């Protein structure tokens, strides 16, 4: 029965498999992104919080991404490793990877929570929270309660891709939906009815995260393809190393994003202070709040992109392990086309409807400076979003193929070399607008490199396809 659960990955039509695995993954990541986005929408529309609360949310957001980075390194690495093992029929190794991933996610969540609580104020200052006194106070309030939920958040996020690899993408989606649904219901109650402000937004988020983590625990007691036993929880350095190496790209793509956010937030604080409008105390938080909402829209788009690519990891891993390069190549083509289409739709929205997007995040309660800067930020910052979508798909697909080094290198070039580098360099020449230009410039240059890697990957798959077709012929001869 276990073999039946997985063998269709090498036999079912590629398009149908992609829909089956990618759609739940997309929904899971979109709903997961809603935790922070919903908080920001309700915060922005509460007149007693407004852009100050919005800016505070932007300050704390990178700190949740750090937790997510560790979680996806564990979860995506385990997902890729388990899929490769199942393709080769190595079920014992698959079980050990899941066991090690559970232990790593629990230990990592507790450790990160402790570090955040100890270094709260320096960390907030590092991400631009000192732009003014009101933003700093609200950042501390939101940060404290979000930190308490970090262990639950990391566990749920790490287990989600593992559940998908076990052949249950719908359950992975359901657990995330339940958590986000609780957050969406409780946010307006705590913020508008109880007037708990940033505390209410954070507590609603944490309650949702706890619910998602508990559902993950239930699933682990009822796995399908991978059956866990006590021996799977005995520390195995080789399995841990292999799992983390396969998840390194996911980790670096997230953690390097944090580095870019830190650079951007600090450049906004520095060059915003030199601006004749945003240098005034009453408007100082606006650029940070605006860039935060632009990033939230980008997060929605990139959640779709990552979900489509990550949903293909079990399919790619199984077919690579089973020696079916033609199916892998077909999936790669389909994925790149779909990712480009998502990017084009997003581009149309940000160029034609920036005012409407800004209105969702409380523009009615703000000055004209807020709305005007937001329109400009959407149109400039995301003008090359098509390239960003294709780049991200290529990174994750390489990871799924077991090419962790190439995937990691591309991700580092995009987020650290270009993302941080241009965020620090361009404001020197263009002031506050230079922060906005850093994103499209980074995406253009990264795409030029990604295109070379994509073409090389196609060549390697064609070579493997020829070899796989030649071997049966030689055997018959």
C-alpha positions as CSV (number, residue, x, y, z in Angstrom):
1,X,0.0,0.0,0.0
2,X,2.8,2.4,0.8
3,X,4.3,2.1,-2.7
4,X,0.9,2.8,-4.3
5,X,0.8,6.0,-2.3
6,X,3.9,7.4,-4.1
7,X,4.3,5.5,-7.4
8,X,1.8,7.8,-9.2
9,X,4.4,10.6,-9.0
10,X,6.3,8.9,-11.7
11,X,3.2,8.0,-13.8
12,X,0.5,10.6,-13.5
13,X,0.3,13.5,-16.0
14,X,2.6,16.4,-15.1
15,X,-0.1,19.1,-15.2
16,X,-2.4,17.1,-13.0
17,X,0.3,16.4,-10.5
18,X,1.3,20.1,-10.4
19,X,-2.2,21.1,-9.7
20,X,-2.6,18.5,-7.0
21,X,0.6,19.4,-5.1
22,X,1.1,23.1,-6.0
23,X,-2.4,24.4,-5.3
24,X,-2.6,23.3,-1.7
25,X,1.0,24.5,-1.2
26,X,0.1,27.9,-2.7
27,X,-2.9,28.2,-0.4
28,X,-0.9,27.2,2.6
29,X,1.8,29.8,2.0
30,X,-0.8,32.5,1.1
31,X,-2.7,31.8,4.3
32,X,0.5,31.7,6.3
33,X,1.5,35.1,4.8
34,X,-1.9,36.4,6.0
35,X,-0.8,36.1,9.6
36,X,1.3,39.2,9.3
37,X,-0.6,40.9,6.5
38,X,-3.9,40.7,8.2
39,X,-2.3,42.1,11.4
40,X,-1.0,45.1,9.3
41,X,-4.4,45.7,7.6
42,X,-6.3,45.8,10.9
43,X,-3.5,47.8,12.6
44,X,-3.5,50.4,9.7
45,X,-7.2,50.8,9.9
46,X,-7.3,51.4,13.6
47,X,-7.2,55.2,14.0
48,X,-5.4,55.0,17.3
49,X,-2.5,53.1,15.7
50,X,-2.4,54.1,12.0
51,X,0.9,54.5,10.3
52,X,2.8,54.3,13.6
53,X,1.5,50.8,14.1
54,X,2.0,50.1,10.5
55,X,5.7,51.0,10.8
56,X,6.1,49.0,14.0
57,X,4.7,45.9,12.1
58,X,7.2,46.5,9.4
59,X,10.0,46.6,11.9
60,X,9.0,43.3,13.5
61,X,8.2,41.5,10.3
62,X,11.9,40.6,9.4
63,X,12.2,39.0,12.9
64,X,9.4,36.6,12.1
65,X,11.1,35.9,8.7
66,X,14.2,34.8,10.6
67,X,12.1,32.2,12.4
68,X,10.5,31.2,9.1
69,X,14.0,30.8,7.5
70,X,15.1,28.3,10.1
71,X,11.8,26.5,9.9
72,X,11.7,26.2,6.1
73,X,15.4,25.1,6.0
74,X,14.3,22.1,8.2
75,X,11.0,21.5,6.5
76,X,11.9,22.0,2.9
77,X,15.2,20.1,3.3
78,X,13.3,17.2,4.9
79,X,10.6,17.4,2.2
80,X,13.3,17.1,-0.6
81,X,15.2,14.4,1.2
82,X,12.1,12.3,1.9
83,X,11.0,12.6,-1.7
84,X,14.4,11.5,-3.0
85,X,14.4,8.6,-0.5
86,X,10.9,7.4,-1.4
87,X,11.9,7.5,-5.1
88,X,14.8,5.2,-4.4
89,X,12.7,3.0,-2.0
90,X,14.8,4.0,1.1
91,X,12.0,4.4,3.6
92,X,14.1,4.0,6.7
93,X,16.2,7.1,5.8
94,X,13.0,9.0,5.1
95,X,11.7,8.3,8.5
96,X,14.9,9.3,10.2
97,X,14.9,12.6,8.4
98,X,11.4,13.4,9.7
99,X,12.4,12.4,13.2
100,X,15.5,14.6,13.1
101,X,13.4,17.5,11.6
102,X,10.9,17.4,14.5
103,X,13.7,17.6,17.0
104,X,15.5,20.4,15.2
105,X,12.4,22.5,14.8
106,X,11.5,22.2,18.5
107,X,15.1,23.0,19.7
108,X,15.4,25.9,17.2
109,X,12.1,27.5,18.2
110,X,13.0,27.5,21.9
111,X,16.5,28.8,21.3
112,X,15.3,31.7,19.0
113,X,12.6,32.7,21.4
114,X,15.2,33.0,24.2
115,X,17.5,35.1,22.1
116,X,14.7,37.4,21.1
117,X,13.6,38.0,24.7
118,X,17.1,38.7,25.9
119,X,18.1,41.0,23.0
120,X,14.7,42.7,22.4
121,X,15.7,46.4,22.2
122,X,19.0,46.1,20.3
123,X,17.2,43.9,17.7
124,X,14.4,46.3,17.2
125,X,16.8,49.2,16.8
126,X,18.8,47.1,14.2
127,X,15.7,46.9,12.0
128,X,14.9,50.6,12.1
129,X,12.5,50.8,15.0
130,X,14.1,54.0,16.3
131,X,12.7,56.1,13.5
132,X,10.6,57.9,16.2
133,X,9.5,57.2,19.8
134,X,6.0,56.1,19.1
135,X,7.1,53.5,16.5
136,X,9.7,52.2,18.9
137,X,7.2,51.8,21.7
138,X,4.7,50.0,19.5
139,X,7.4,47.8,18.1
140,X,8.4,46.6,21.6
141,X,4.8,45.8,22.4
142,X,4.2,43.8,19.3
143,X,7.6,42.1,19.3
144,X,7.2,40.7,22.9
145,X,4.0,38.7,22.3
146,X,5.0,37.6,18.8
147,X,8.2,36.2,20.3
148,X,6.3,34.0,22.7
149,X,4.7,32.3,19.7
150,X,7.9,31.7,17.8
151,X,8.3,28.0,18.9
152,X,4.8,27.1,17.8
153,X,5.2,29.1,14.5
154,X,8.4,27.4,13.7
155,X,7.1,23.9,14.4
156,X,4.0,24.4,12.3
157,X,6.0,25.9,9.4
158,X,8.6,23.1,9.5
159,X,6.1,20.3,9.5
160,X,4.0,21.7,6.7
161,X,6.3,20.7,3.8
162,X,7.0,17.4,5.5
163,X,3.2,16.7,5.6
164,X,3.1,17.4,1.8
165,X,6.0,15.1,1.2
166,X,4.1,12.3,3.1
167,X,1.4,12.6,0.4
168,X,-1.1,14.9,2.2
169,X,-0.9,18.4,0.7
170,X,-4.6,19.0,1.5
171,X,-4.0,18.5,5.3
172,X,-1.0,20.8,5.1
173,X,-3.2,23.4,3.6
174,X,-6.0,22.8,6.2
175,X,-3.7,23.2,9.2
176,X,-2.5,26.6,7.9
177,X,-6.1,27.6,7.0
178,X,-7.3,26.9,10.5
179,X,-4.5,28.9,12.1
180,X,-4.9,31.9,9.9
181,X,-8.7,31.8,10.1
182,X,-8.5,32.1,13.9
183,X,-6.1,35.0,13.5
184,X,-8.5,36.8,11.1
185,X,-11.5,36.3,13.5
186,X,-9.6,37.4,16.6
187,X,-7.8,40.4,15.1
188,X,-10.8,42.8,14.8
189,X,-12.1,41.6,18.2
190,X,-8.9,42.3,20.0
191,X,-8.0,45.5,18.1
192,X,-11.4,47.2,17.7
193,X,-13.6,45.8,20.4
194,X,-11.1,45.3,23.3
195,X,-8.8,48.1,22.1
196,X,-5.7,46.0,22.9
197,X,-3.8,47.6,20.1
198,X,-0.5,45.9,19.0
199,X,-0.9,43.4,21.9
200,X,-4.2,42.3,20.5
201,X,-2.8,41.8,17.0
202,X,0.1,39.7,18.3
203,X,-2.0,37.6,20.7
204,X,-4.5,36.8,17.9
205,X,-1.5,35.7,15.7
206,X,0.0,33.5,18.4
207,X,-3.3,31.7,19.1
208,X,-3.6,30.8,15.4
209,X,-0.1,29.5,15.4
210,X,-0.7,27.3,18.3
211,X,-3.7,25.8,16.6
212,X,-1.7,25.0,13.4
213,X,1.1,23.4,15.5
214,X,-1.4,21.2,17.3
215,X,-2.9,20.0,14.0
216,X,0.7,19.2,12.8
217,X,1.2,17.1,15.9
218,X,-2.0,15.1,15.3
219,X,-0.9,14.4,11.7
220,X,2.6,13.1,12.8
221,X,0.7,10.5,14.8
222,X,-1.1,9.4,11.6
223,X,1.5,9.6,8.8
224,X,1.0,7.5,5.6
225,X,4.1,6.9,3.6
226,X,6.6,7.5,6.4
227,X,5.9,5.6,9.6
228,X,7.8,7.0,12.6
229,X,9.3,4.9,15.4
230,X,11.5,5.6,18.4
231,X,14.7,4.9,16.5
232,X,13.9,7.7,14.1
233,X,14.5,10.2,17.0
234,X,18.0,9.0,17.7
235,X,20.4,11.7,16.6
236,X,21.9,10.9,13.2
237,X,24.5,13.5,12.1
238,X,24.6,12.3,8.5
239,X,20.8,12.6,8.1
240,X,20.8,16.0,9.8
241,X,23.6,17.2,7.5
242,X,21.9,16.0,4.3
243,X,18.5,17.4,5.4
244,X,19.9,20.8,6.2
245,X,22.0,21.0,3.1
246,X,19.0,20.4,0.9
247,X,17.1,23.1,2.8
248,X,20.0,25.6,2.8
249,X,18.6,27.4,-0.3
250,X,15.2,28.0,1.5
251,X,17.1,29.2,4.6
252,X,19.4,31.6,2.7
253,X,16.6,32.9,0.5
254,X,14.7,33.9,3.6
255,X,17.6,35.0,5.9
256,X,19.2,37.0,3.1
257,X,15.8,38.7,2.6
258,X,16.1,39.7,6.3
259,X,19.5,41.2,5.6
260,X,18.0,43.2,2.7
261,X,15.1,44.3,4.9
262,X,17.6,45.5,7.6
263,X,19.5,47.5,5.0
264,X,16.3,48.9,3.5
265,X,14.8,49.9,6.8
266,X,18.0,51.6,8.0
267,X,18.4,53.5,4.7
268,X,14.8,54.6,4.9
269,X,15.5,55.9,8.5
270,X,18.7,57.7,7.4
271,X,17.6,59.2,4.1
272,X,14.0,59.8,5.2
273,X,15.5,62.0,8.0
274,X,17.2,64.1,5.3
275,X,13.9,64.5,3.3
276,X,12.1,67.9,3.7
277,X,8.8,66.2,4.3
278,X,9.6,62.9,6.0
279,X,12.4,64.5,8.1
280,X,9.6,65.9,10.2
281,X,8.7,64.0,13.4
282,X,5.0,63.6,12.5
283,X,5.8,62.1,9.1
284,X,9.0,60.2,9.8
285,X,7.3,56.8,10.0
286,X,5.6,57.1,6.6
287,X,8.3,55.7,4.3
288,X,8.9,52.7,6.5
289,X,5.2,52.0,6.8
290,X,4.7,52.4,3.0
291,X,7.7,50.1,2.1
292,X,6.2,47.7,4.6
293,X,2.9,47.5,2.8
294,X,4.6,47.2,-0.6
295,X,6.6,44.3,0.8
296,X,3.3,42.7,2.0
297,X,1.9,42.8,-1.5
298,X,5.1,41.3,-2.8
299,X,4.9,38.7,-0.1
300,X,1.5,37.7,-1.4
301,X,2.8,37.3,-5.0
302,X,6.0,35.5,-3.9
303,X,3.9,33.1,-1.7
304,X,2.1,32.0,-4.9
305,X,5.4,31.7,-6.7
306,X,7.1,29.8,-3.9
307,X,4.0,27.7,-3.4
308,X,3.9,26.6,-7.0
309,X,7.6,25.7,-7.0
310,X,7.7,24.1,-3.5
311,X,4.6,22.1,-4.3
312,X,6.7,20.5,-7.1
313,X,9.5,19.4,-4.8
314,X,8.1,15.9,-4.0
315,X,7.4,15.4,-7.8
316,X,10.8,16.5,-8.8
317,X,12.6,14.6,-6.1
318,X,10.7,11.4,-6.7
319,X,11.3,11.5,-10.5
320,X,15.0,12.4,-10.1
321,X,15.4,9.4,-7.7
322,X,13.4,7.1,-10.1
323,X,15.6,8.2,-13.1
324,X,12.9,10.0,-15.1
325,X,14.6,13.2,-16.4
326,X,12.0,13.8,-19.2
327,X,9.2,14.3,-16.7
328,X,11.5,16.6,-14.7
329,X,12.2,18.7,-17.8
330,X,8.5,18.9,-18.7
331,X,7.7,20.0,-15.1
332,X,10.4,22.7,-15.2
333,X,9.0,24.2,-18.4
334,X,5.4,24.2,-17.1
335,X,6.5,25.8,-13.8
336,X,8.5,28.6,-15.5
337,X,5.6,29.5,-17.7
338,X,3.2,29.6,-14.8
339,X,5.5,31.7,-12.7
340,X,6.0,34.2,-15.5
341,X,2.2,34.5,-15.9
342,X,1.8,35.2,-12.1
343,X,4.4,37.9,-12.4
344,X,2.7,39.6,-15.4
345,X,-0.7,39.7,-13.6
346,X,1.0,41.2,-10.5
347,X,2.8,43.8,-12.7
348,X,-0.5,44.9,-14.2
349,X,-2.0,45.3,-10.7
350,X,0.8,47.4,-9.2
351,X,1.1,49.6,-12.2
352,X,-2.6,50.3,-12.7
353,X,-4.0,50.0,-9.2
354,X,-1.5,51.3,-6.6
355,X,-4.0,53.7,-5.1
356,X,-6.5,50.9,-4.4
357,X,-3.8,48.7,-2.9
358,X,-2.7,51.6,-0.6
359,X,-6.4,52.1,0.5
360,X,-6.5,48.6,1.9
361,X,-3.8,49.5,4.4
362,X,-5.6,52.5,5.9
363,X,-4.7,55.4,3.5
364,X,-8.0,57.1,4.4
365,X,-6.7,57.9,7.9
366,X,-3.4,59.3,6.6
367,X,-2.0,62.4,5.0
368,X,-1.6,63.0,1.2
369,X,2.1,62.4,1.7
370,X,1.4,58.8,2.7
371,X,-0.8,58.1,-0.4
372,X,1.6,59.8,-2.9
373,X,4.7,58.0,-1.7
374,X,2.8,54.7,-1.6
375,X,1.8,55.0,-5.3
376,X,5.4,55.8,-6.3
377,X,6.7,53.0,-4.2
378,X,4.4,50.3,-5.7
379,X,5.2,51.4,-9.3
380,X,9.0,51.6,-8.9
381,X,9.8,48.9,-6.3
382,X,7.9,46.1,-8.1
383,X,8.3,47.1,-11.8
384,X,10.5,44.0,-12.4
385,X,8.3,41.6,-10.5
386,X,8.1,39.2,-13.5
387,X,11.9,38.6,-13.3
388,X,11.6,38.1,-9.5
389,X,9.0,35.4,-10.0
390,X,11.1,33.5,-12.5
391,X,14.2,33.8,-10.4
392,X,12.6,32.4,-7.4
393,X,11.1,29.4,-9.3
394,X,14.6,28.6,-10.7
395,X,16.2,28.7,-7.2
396,X,13.6,26.3,-5.7
397,X,13.6,23.9,-8.7
398,X,17.4,23.5,-8.5
399,X,17.0,22.7,-4.8
400,X,14.4,20.0,-5.6
401,X,16.8,18.4,-8.1
402,X,19.4,18.1,-5.3
403,X,21.5,21.0,-6.7
404,X,21.8,22.7,-3.3
405,X,25.1,24.5,-4.0
406,X,23.8,26.1,-7.3
407,X,20.5,27.0,-5.7
408,X,22.2,28.5,-2.6
409,X,24.7,30.5,-4.7
410,X,22.0,32.1,-6.8
411,X,19.9,33.0,-3.8
412,X,22.9,34.6,-2.1
413,X,23.8,36.6,-5.1
414,X,20.2,38.0,-5.4
415,X,19.5,38.8,-1.8
416,X,22.9,39.6,-0.3
417,X,25.2,40.8,-3.1
418,X,22.5,42.7,-5.1
419,X,19.7,43.1,-2.5
420,X,21.8,44.5,0.3
421,X,24.5,46.0,-2.0
422,X,22.1,48.2,-4.1
423,X,20.0,49.1,-1.0
424,X,23.1,50.6,0.5
425,X,24.6,52.1,-2.7
426,X,21.7,53.6,-4.7
427,X,20.4,55.9,-1.9
428,X,23.8,57.6,-1.9
429,X,23.0,58.9,-5.4
430,X,19.2,59.0,-5.5
431,X,18.3,59.6,-1.8
432,X,15.1,58.0,-0.6
433,X,14.1,57.0,-4.1
434,X,17.3,54.9,-4.3
435,X,15.8,52.4,-1.8
436,X,13.0,51.9,-4.3
437,X,15.3,51.4,-7.3
438,X,17.3,48.7,-5.5
439,X,14.6,46.0,-6.0
440,X,14.2,46.2,-9.8
441,X,17.9,46.6,-10.4
442,X,18.6,43.5,-8.4
443,X,16.0,41.5,-10.2
444,X,17.2,42.4,-13.7
445,X,20.8,41.4,-12.9
446,X,19.8,38.2,-11.2
447,X,17.6,37.2,-14.1
448,X,20.6,37.5,-16.4
449,X,22.4,35.0,-14.3
450,X,19.4,32.7,-13.7
451,X,18.8,32.5,-17.5
452,X,22.2,31.0,-18.0
453,X,21.6,28.5,-15.2
454,X,18.1,27.6,-16.6
455,X,19.6,26.9,-20.0
456,X,22.4,24.8,-18.5
457,X,19.8,22.8,-16.4
458,X,17.8,22.0,-19.6
459,X,21.0,20.8,-21.2
460,X,21.8,18.5,-18.3
461,X,18.2,17.1,-18.3
462,X,18.4,16.4,-22.0
463,X,21.7,14.5,-21.5
464,X,20.2,12.4,-18.7
465,X,17.2,11.8,-20.9
466,X,19.4,10.4,-23.7
467,X,21.3,8.2,-21.3
468,X,18.1,6.8,-19.8
469,X,16.8,5.9,-23.2
470,X,20.1,4.4,-24.3
471,X,20.4,2.0,-21.3
472,X,17.2,0.0,-22.1
473,X,18.3,-0.3,-25.7
474,X,21.7,-1.7,-24.7
475,X,20.1,-4.2,-22.3
476,X,17.8,-5.4,-25.1
477,X,20.7,-5.8,-27.4
